[in-house]
Each structure stands twice: as structure tokens, then as C-alpha cells.
Amino acid sequence: MSTVPPTLPGDQSTVTVSVSVTPEEAFVIFTQDIDLWWRRGPRFRGLTGDRTLIHIEPGLNGRVFESYSLNHSDERIIEIGRTKVWEPPSRLLFEWRISNFAPNERTEVEILFVASGAGTRVTVIHRGWHAIRQDHPARHGLPSAEFIRMYGLWWGDQMSAFVLRTNDIKTG
């Protein structure tokens, strides 16, 4: 159930990591503990400060969002997207929108959790960039191949943090 047109060559970044937990545990850590492993700072979060929260609401059409709150009456929420596939423990797919995307601009992120030996192989596929114009600020002025490589490295950083979180849980 894809929300963007079919993938074109050079249109997606794919990152795969192995973790030493079951697919069920990996899915829970990815979705419920996302704020604990998702890196902080302006490179990884749209809102600034240490009091931001990344959250995935469980279930189909759940929001993927970032929030920041100084107090209960002053909360800011940026919706990144909505889940389009929620199939624990094997698959998650959500829309991905950067805050400066126009209403019709979106990409998608698919995460696959596959049992592998005594652990799980987790693959993140971020696709749909061909639908975002070449001069869009999100592309940082990079040609497509360089931009896709940069985004793959960005996801690599995120998934390294995910691996560390699963290791903390496994050894904790």
C-alpha cells in the first residue's frame, strides 16, 4: 500500500542493520521507544531543544510526529506523516513529510523486521524523492545521486542509534 508513485532508479535510500533481539522486540523498540533512540539535534529533529518528543501512534493511520512543550498550554506539534501499514512484528510504513514540504509533497519510509539467526535484520527504505522537485530546499542543492547518498548516511546514523538502544535493552 504505497502512498507515492512507483520507485524509480536512484529514488530511494536503503539501510539494513542486524540486532540481537526478536522481530517482536525490534518492532516495539522502533515504534514505542523511538524517542529514546532517535538522535537529537537540528540534523535529526525539526524542533529544537532537549524537550522534544518523537512519537509513532500505533495502528493504521496513526500519526508520526514531533512535539515540543514548554508547559501544558504551549505545545507545538509537527506531523511528519501517518502510518499506512502497521503489521507488527514484520512491517511498518509511514508517510514522511519535512516541515517545508507543500501539502501534496510526501515521501515514504518502510521498515522491515525479518528474523535472522538469533536476532533480526531491520531494513529501512526511504523512497519517493523523485516526486520532490530538484530545487526543493530539502535537497540541499545536491544532485539526486548525492542527495540519496546523504539521506542514506542520515538513516545510517539513526539506525546506529537504534542498534545501540537494542543493545542497551538486551544487556540491561
N, C-alpha and C positions, 0 to 999 in steps of 0.2 A: 504494500500500500504506500506508494511513493507520492510525495506531495510536490515534487519538482519533475521537470522533464527527464527523459532517459539520460543516463550518464554518457558523456562524450569523452573521447581520449583526452587525458590531461585535466579532467574536470574534478578530480577527487583526490583527497589525501587519505591514506590508509596507514594506520599504526596498529601493530599487534604486540601484546605483551603476554607473558605467562606468569600466573600467580599460583601459589600453593594452597589455594582454598577451593572448595567445590563451586560449581556454577551457581548454586543457590546462594552461597555466601558472597561470591563475587558480585552477583546482581544486587544483593542487599547493600553491600558496601558502596557500589557505584551509585545507587539511587538514594538510599536513606542516609548514607554518610557523606554525600557529595561535598557538603560544606567543610567537612573535616579534611578532605584530601585535595580539593580543588585549590590550586595555588592562589595566593593573594597578590595584590599589587595591580597597578594600572595596566600591565600587559595581559593580565588574566581576568580581571573583573572590570565591569563598566562603571561601577560605583566605587568611590574611594573610601579609605578608612578601614580600620580593623573591625568595625562593627557591621560589615556587610554579610549577607547570607545568600548562599546559592541553594536552591531547593528544586526538587522534582516532585510534583504531586503525583501519587500513584494512580495508575489506571489510565485508560484511554481518554484522550483529550485533557489530561492533567497539565497544569502549567509548569513550564520550566522557567524559573525567574530568579532574579537577584533583588534583594531588598536591603534597605539601609534605614535605620531608625535611630533618631536622637532620643526620642521619647515616644510614648504610645500615640500621641496626636500628630507626630511629624514623621510619617513613614513614606519612603519613596520606593516604588516597585518598578522594575524594568522587566517586562515579559520577554524572554528570549525566544520562546516558542511554545508549542503544545505537543504532547505525545501523540503519535499517530499509530504506533504499535507498542503494546505493553504485553509481552509474553514471558513472564518470569518462568524459569530462570535463564532462558536462552536468547531473548532478543528484546531490544528496546530501540525505538526510532522516534526522533522528535525533530520538529522544525527548529531551525537556527536562524535567528534574526539579530543582527547587530543594531544598536540603538539608532544609527543613522541610515538604516535601510528604509526605503519607501514602503508604503503598505503592501504593495504587490511583490516586493523583493524578499526572497527567502531561500535558504539552503536547507539541507537536512543532515542529521547525524544519526547513523545507525551503529549500534553496539551489539556485537555477537558474543555470546558466552558459550564456549564449547569445551566439554570435558576433555582433558588431555593428560594422560598418565595419572599422577596423584594430585593434579591441580586443574587449572582452567586456562585456556587460551582466550584472551579478550581482544577482540578486534574492533577498532573504531574506524568507521568510514564516513568521512565528511565530504558530501558531494552537492552538486548543483551550482557551482561557481560560474558556469557558463551563462547562467541567467542574470548574473550581476555584471553590469557594464564595465568595460575595461578601465574607464576613467573614474570609477567609484572610489571614494576615499578609503574604503575598507581594503582595497588592493594595494595601498601604499605606493602607488606609481610603478609597481612591478609588472613585468610581462607575465603572462599566465603561468608558464612553467616555473618561474622563480617564486611567484606568489603561492602556488600549490606546494612547492617545496617548503617555503616559510611556514605555511599553515600545518604541514606535516610535522615540522620540527616543534611547532607550538603544541600540537596534540601529543607529541613525544614527551615534552616536558610535563604536560598534565598527567599522562599515563605513568610516567616515572613516579609522580607523587601518589598515584593510585596504588602502584606496586608497593611503595613504602607503607601506605596505610594498611594494605592487606597483610604485610609482614608484621606490622605492629600488633594487629589483631591476632595473628597466628601465634606470635611469640608472647603476647601479653596475657 
